[in-house]
Each structure stands twice: as structure tokens, then as C-alpha cells.
Amino acid sequence: MKGDTPQDNLDKREVGERIRLLRVKMGLTQEQLAKEMSERLGKKYTPNMISLYENGQELSEDEFELYYA
């Protein structure tokens, strides 16, 4: 995301929490989600990356926009 305002951080945390809730609802571990995303999206994802996403720390602008598409 461009900038690092409190609003940007809130949005990232909000998206991260939604990712976590969906993952838990689907009954997946972070490792399982990382594997599934890697296979489907053709990009290497790790459980650590999933953790960072869920904590709103590492969402790229493209990933953030993809979530809201």
C-alpha cells in the first residue's frame, strides 16, 4: 500500500483478520493454505507469509487489491 497511515494499517489488519477467519472456517492450517495458494497462484507462499498477511504486515498492493476484487 502507498503510505503508511493509520488508515492503511487498519485496512491491512482488517483484511488480515478476514483472511484468518476464512482460513479457520475452511479448516486449514497456515501451512495448508500456503501450499494451496502456491499451487493455485504459481507463486511460492510459506506459512510465515500467511502469518504476516493475517497480522496485516505484508500485504502487497496487488494482494490487497486482489482481496477486494
C-alpha angles and dihedrals in degrees: 000000000000113000126005103245124153088254091055090051092048090052092049092048090048092051090045092053091050090050090051093047092050092047092051092045089054089050094240130143119223088255092053092047091049091052093047093048092047091053096044100040100035093232127108112256124178132197087250090057090050089052091051091049092049090052092050093243107115111028109138118214090253093051091045091051091045090056091055095042 
